[in-house]
Amino acid sequence: HHLNTRPDTLTGNTLHLSPARSMSAPHLASNALLKTTLSTPSLKWALGGWSFFILENYLLSENRSTLIRHTSDDTYHIAYGALSTCAMTSVLYGYFYKVKDA
């Protein structure tokens, strides 16, 4: 076998694989910077709050009919409002206490 080929386990045909690429120093440095940045509490708060808000709105909107059918229109709107308030409160907290001066 060549280093860039291997047999397909189902058909027996030879698969041609692309050679492994070596990462350059700038590429490795940018990956390290990205990982470091994504692990900061300020970015976690910034992304987390907005992610929660988007996910909550999507799930409640997509399942609106089912949720109203199993509860009531009033209960649905109370839950939607409460969850949206929590999500936006986390966004504001993250901004004012974690991101703004970071």
N, CA, C and O of each residue as an XYZ file, in Angstrom:
408
protein
N       0.836     -1.200      0.000
C       0.000      0.000      0.000
C       0.867      1.245      0.000
O       1.932      1.278      0.617
N       0.405      2.252     -0.689
C       1.052      3.543     -0.632
C       0.525      4.287      0.576
O      -0.534      3.951      1.107
N       1.261      5.301      1.013
C       0.836      6.077      2.173
C      -0.465      6.826      1.936
O      -1.204      7.094      2.883
N      -0.758      7.168      0.680
C      -1.958      7.947      0.421
C      -3.102      7.119     -0.171
O      -4.015      7.688     -0.769
N      -3.075      5.804     -0.019
C      -4.181      4.957     -0.463
C      -4.504      3.926      0.608
O      -3.669      3.597      1.451
N      -5.721      3.429      0.558
C      -6.119      2.320      1.415
C      -7.316      1.645      0.771
O      -8.061      2.292      0.035
N      -7.517      0.360      1.030
C      -8.673     -0.311      0.436
C      -9.958      0.054      1.178
O      -9.966      0.182      2.402
N     -11.035      0.220      0.422
C     -12.351      0.452      1.013
C     -12.814     -0.864      1.630
O     -12.746     -1.903      0.974
N     -13.276     -0.841      2.856
C     -13.633     -2.082      3.555
C     -14.887     -2.734      2.989
O     -15.071     -3.940      3.154
N     -15.754     -1.977      2.328
C     -16.976     -2.559      1.768
C     -16.789     -3.062      0.349
O     -17.254     -4.152      0.019
N     -16.122     -2.299     -0.492
C     -16.021     -2.651     -1.909
C     -14.680     -3.242     -2.296
O     -14.587     -3.916     -3.322
N     -13.640     -3.014     -1.511
C     -12.313     -3.473     -1.870
C     -11.609     -2.532     -2.828
O     -10.433     -2.734     -3.130
N     -12.295     -1.513     -3.312
C     -11.679     -0.530     -4.209
C     -10.629      0.269     -3.454
O     -10.701      0.420     -2.234
N      -9.665      0.771     -4.185
C      -8.616      1.574     -3.572
C      -9.096      3.011     -3.416
O      -9.542      3.635     -4.379
N      -9.002      3.530     -2.196
C      -9.337      4.920     -1.924
C      -8.065      5.733     -1.927
O      -7.070      5.338     -1.319
N      -8.085      6.858     -2.599
C      -6.933      7.743     -2.639
C      -7.150      8.851     -1.611
O      -8.119      9.605     -1.698
N      -6.269      8.943     -0.666
C      -6.371      9.904      0.418
C      -5.475     11.090      0.153
O      -4.385     10.948     -0.402
N      -5.937     12.264      0.553
C      -5.080     13.437      0.377
C      -3.975     13.387      1.419
O      -4.204     12.947      2.546
N      -2.779     13.833      1.054
C      -1.676     13.811      2.018
C      -1.957     14.763      3.179
O      -2.599     15.799      3.007
N      -1.473     14.402      4.342
C      -1.655     15.248      5.525
C      -0.917     16.559      5.315
O       0.209     16.586      4.818
N      -1.569     17.637      5.702
C      -0.938     18.947      5.580
C      -0.292     19.316      6.898
O      -0.851     19.086      7.970
N       0.888     19.888      6.803
C       1.506     20.373      8.027
C       1.010     21.787      8.268
O       0.853     22.567      7.328
N       0.767     22.112      9.517
C       0.263     23.445      9.845
C       1.436     24.402      9.987
O       2.462     24.078     10.585
N       1.258     25.578      9.427
C       2.300     26.588      9.524
C       2.262     27.240     10.894
O       1.256     27.153     11.599
N       3.341     27.887     11.271
C       3.416     28.563     12.571
C       2.338     29.632     12.719
O       1.713     29.699     13.778
N       2.083     30.485     11.698
C       1.010     31.479     11.854
C      -0.359     30.824     12.032
O      -1.194     31.312     12.794
N      -0.584     29.709     11.320
C      -1.855     29.005     11.437
C      -2.023     28.448     12.849
O      -3.096     28.565     13.440
N      -0.980     27.853     13.383
C      -1.030     27.331     14.752
C      -1.251     28.451     15.757
O      -2.003     28.291     16.718
N      -0.593     29.588     15.533
C      -0.749     30.727     16.439
C      -2.176     31.257     16.397
O      -2.735     31.597     17.440
N      -2.776     31.332     15.215
C      -4.153     31.827     15.123
C      -5.118     30.846     15.766
O      -6.102     31.268     16.375
N      -4.863     29.541     15.647
C      -5.698     28.546     16.325
C      -5.594     28.690     17.837
O      -6.600     28.610     18.541
N      -4.391     28.899     18.332
C      -4.187     29.069     19.773
C      -4.889     30.326     20.265
O      -5.502     30.313     21.332
N      -4.809     31.413     19.499
C      -5.477     32.658     19.871
C      -6.989     32.475     19.887
O      -7.670     32.958     20.791
N      -7.509     31.777     18.885
C      -8.946     31.529     18.823
C      -9.412     30.706     20.020
O     -10.422     31.036     20.642
N      -8.684     29.639     20.347
C      -9.041     28.803     21.494
C      -8.976     29.599     22.794
O      -9.847     29.460     23.653
N      -7.958     30.421     22.939
C      -7.813     31.248     24.139
C      -8.960     32.249     24.236
O      -9.538     32.439     25.306
N      -9.282     32.883     23.123
C     -10.360     33.875     23.103
C     -11.695     33.233     23.421
O     -12.481     33.791     24.186
N     -11.966     32.066     22.845
C     -13.236     31.394     23.084
C     -13.373     30.877     24.508
O     -14.479     30.575     24.955
N     -12.263     30.773     25.218
C     -12.335     30.249     26.577
C     -12.427     31.352     27.628
O     -12.467     31.056     28.822
N     -12.462     32.617     27.208
C     -12.540     33.710     28.180
C     -13.962     33.835     28.718
O     -14.925     33.660     27.972
N     -14.099     34.139     30.016
C     -15.437     34.301     30.594
C     -16.267     35.371     29.899
O     -17.479     35.213     29.755
N     -15.631     36.459     29.466
C     -16.399     37.530     28.826
C     -17.039     37.062     27.521
O     -18.191     37.394     27.241
N     -16.304     36.297     26.727
C     -16.874     35.817     25.475
C     -17.921     34.739     25.730
O     -18.926     34.664     25.023
N     -17.688     33.915     26.727
C     -18.697     32.906     27.065
C     -20.006     33.571     27.456
O     -21.076     33.117     27.050
N     -19.935     34.642     28.239
C     -21.150     35.363     28.626
C     -21.793     36.020     27.417
O     -23.014     35.987     27.264
N     -20.984     36.610     26.566
C     -21.526     37.292     25.386
C     -22.222     36.304     24.454
O     -23.358     36.533     24.040
N     -21.550     35.219     24.130
C     -22.130     34.225     23.231
C     -23.220     33.413     23.904
O     -24.222     33.069     23.277
N     -23.029     33.108     25.167
C     -23.996     32.280     25.886
C     -25.358     32.926     25.999
O     -26.376     32.279     25.750
N     -25.390     34.198     26.373
C     -26.667     34.893     26.512
C     -27.425     34.996     25.202
O     -28.626     34.733     25.147
N     -26.719     35.381     24.148
C     -27.374     35.492     22.844
C     -27.779     34.125     22.312
O     -28.835     33.987     21.693
N     -26.953     33.119     22.546
C     -27.294     31.761     22.094
C     -28.549     31.267     22.794
O     -29.423     30.673     22.163
N     -28.640     31.512     24.102
C     -29.826     31.133     24.868
C     -31.056     31.855     24.324
O     -32.107     31.237     24.154
N     -30.939     33.149     24.050
C     -32.055     33.934     23.531
C     -32.527     33.393     22.183
O     -33.727     33.216     21.972
N     -31.594     33.132     21.276
C     -31.948     32.634     19.937
C     -32.567     31.247     20.025
O     -33.588     30.980     19.392
N     -31.954     30.363     20.807
C     -32.456     29.003     20.945
C     -33.847     28.991     21.579
O     -34.740     28.280     21.116
N     -34.022     29.768     22.622
C     -35.322     29.843     23.314
C     -36.398     30.342     22.355
O     -37.484     29.766     22.292
N     -36.109     31.399     21.612
C     -37.090     31.925     20.664
C     -37.404     30.923     19.564
O     -38.562     30.754     19.180
N     -36.381     30.267     19.064
C     -36.586     29.279     18.004
C     -37.446     28.114     18.498
O     -38.429     27.749     17.854
N     -37.077     27.538     19.632
C     -37.809     26.367     20.144
C     -39.256     26.705     20.489
O     -40.169     25.950     20.152
N     -39.466     27.820     21.152
C     -40.835     28.182     21.522
C     -41.666     28.559     20.300
O     -42.857     28.252     20.246
N     -41.061     29.213     19.330
C     -41.800     29.590     18.117
C     -42.132     28.373     17.259
O     -43.247     28.252     16.751
N     -41.174     27.483     17.102
C     -41.388     26.292     16.274
C     -42.395     25.318     16.902
O     -43.052     24.559     16.188
N     -42.514     25.338     18.211
C     -43.409     24.406     18.909
C     -44.623     25.106     19.500
O     -45.265     24.581     20.411
N     -44.935     26.271     18.993
C     -45.999     27.100     19.545
C     -47.333     26.360     19.614
O     -47.952     26.306     20.677
N     -47.779     25.799     18.512
C     -49.082     25.127     18.474
C     -49.155     23.974     19.466
O     -50.151     23.815     20.172
N     -48.108     23.180     19.516
C     -48.078     22.032     20.427
C     -48.096     22.491     21.876
O     -48.822     21.933     22.699
N     -47.301     23.506     22.188
C     -47.260     24.004     23.565
C     -48.599     24.597     23.991
O     -49.046     24.375     25.117
N     -49.240     25.346     23.102
C     -50.550     25.927     23.430
C     -51.593     24.822     23.577
O     -52.443     24.883     24.466
N     -51.532     23.821     22.716
C     -52.488     22.704     22.788
C     -52.365     21.958     24.118
O     -53.369     21.512     24.673
N     -51.122     21.819     24.639
C     -50.912     21.082     25.891
C     -51.052     21.945     27.139
O     -51.180     21.419     28.245
N     -51.030     23.251     26.973
C     -51.189     24.145     28.132
C     -52.349     25.095     27.817
O     -53.509     24.682     27.811
N     -52.040     26.331     27.565
C     -53.036     27.316     27.129
C     -52.280     28.469     26.472
O     -51.059     28.576     26.586
N     -53.025     29.321     25.789
C     -52.408     30.467     25.132
C     -51.757     31.393     26.162
O     -50.655     31.895     25.946
N     -52.442     31.611     27.274
C     -51.895     32.471     28.329
C     -50.606     31.885     28.914
O     -49.617     32.596     29.094
N     -50.629     30.582     29.209
C     -49.448     29.925     29.786
C     -48.270     29.996     28.819
O     -47.136     30.241     29.232
N     -48.541     29.780     27.530
C     -47.490     29.863     26.511
C     -46.853     31.254     26.516
O     -45.628     31.377     26.529
N     -47.670     32.283     26.504
C     -47.139     33.644     26.455
C     -46.415     34.030     27.746
O     -45.425     34.761     27.705
N     -46.894     33.551     28.872
C     -46.197     33.805     30.142
C     -44.819     33.137     30.121
O     -43.818     33.749     30.494
N     -44.779     31.878     29.682
C     -43.502     31.148     29.611
C     -42.558     31.812     28.608
O     -41.368     31.965     28.880
N     -43.091     32.205     27.449
C     -42.276     32.858     26.421
C     -41.686     34.158     26.964
O     -40.496     34.428     26.802
N     -42.523     34.945     27.600
C     -42.058     36.210     28.161
C     -41.027     36.012     29.259
O     -40.026     36.726     29.314
N     -41.272     35.032     30.140
C     -40.338     34.773     31.243
C     -38.985     34.294     30.727
O     -37.943     34.763     31.184
N     -38.998     33.364     29.779
C     -37.734     32.850     29.234
C     -36.989     33.924     28.444
O     -35.764     34.015     28.527
N     -37.718     34.737     27.682
C     -37.072     35.824     26.939
C     -36.470     36.851     27.893
O     -35.389     37.385     27.642
N     -37.181     37.124     28.992
C     -36.658     38.053     29.995
C     -35.381     37.508     30.625
O     -34.408     38.242     30.797
N     -35.385     36.223     30.969
C     -34.173     35.597     31.537
C     -33.014     35.656     30.539
O     -31.883     35.975     30.906
N     -33.305     35.349     29.290
C     -32.258     35.354     28.270
C     -31.677     36.753     28.097
O     -30.458     36.918     28.055
N     -32.536     37.751     27.998
C     -32.031     39.113     27.796
C     -31.355     39.652     29.057
O     -30.434     40.463     28.961
N     -31.794     39.219     30.220
C     -31.117     39.606     31.457
C     -29.704     39.054     31.475
O     -28.774     39.734     31.907
N     -29.536     37.815     31.005
C     -28.190     37.239     30.956
C     -27.323     37.975     29.937
O     -26.121     38.128     30.149
N     -27.916     38.430     28.839
C     -27.168     39.213     27.846
C     -26.712     40.535     28.470
O     -25.551     40.921     28.333
N     -27.618     41.219     29.148
C     -27.269     42.500     29.783
C     -26.235     42.315     30.893
O     -25.289     43.095     30.999
N     -26.413     41.292     31.711
C     -25.434     41.012     32.771
C     -24.068     40.745     32.147
O     -23.057     41.303     32.574
N     -24.053     39.895     31.146
C     -22.793     39.586     30.481
C     -22.131     40.815     29.913
O     -20.916     40.981     30.028
N     -22.921     41.686     29.298
C     -22.341     42.892     28.715
C     -21.803     43.835     29.786
O     -20.641     44.238     29.726
N     -22.635     44.190     30.766
C     -22.240     45.202     31.732
C     -21.208     44.712     32.751
O     -20.403     45.507     33.234
N     -21.218     43.424     33.084
C     -20.327     42.933     34.132
C     -19.187     42.050     33.646
O     -18.241     41.797     34.393
N     -19.262     41.578     32.405
C     -18.220     40.671     31.924
C     -17.526     41.158     30.642
O     -16.326     40.943     30.474
N     -18.257     41.799     29.757
C     -17.709     42.135     28.443
C     -17.274     43.594     28.340
O     -16.205     43.874     27.798
N     -18.056     44.506     28.833
C     -17.857     45.936     28.621
C     -16.433     46.403     28.913
O     -15.843     47.117     28.101
N     -15.878     46.017     30.044
C     -14.546     46.473     30.416
C     -13.459     45.426     30.198
O     -12.337     45.589     30.677
N     -13.781     44.357     29.482
C     -12.807     43.274     29.286
C     -11.766     43.660     28.263
O     -10.866     42.872     27.971
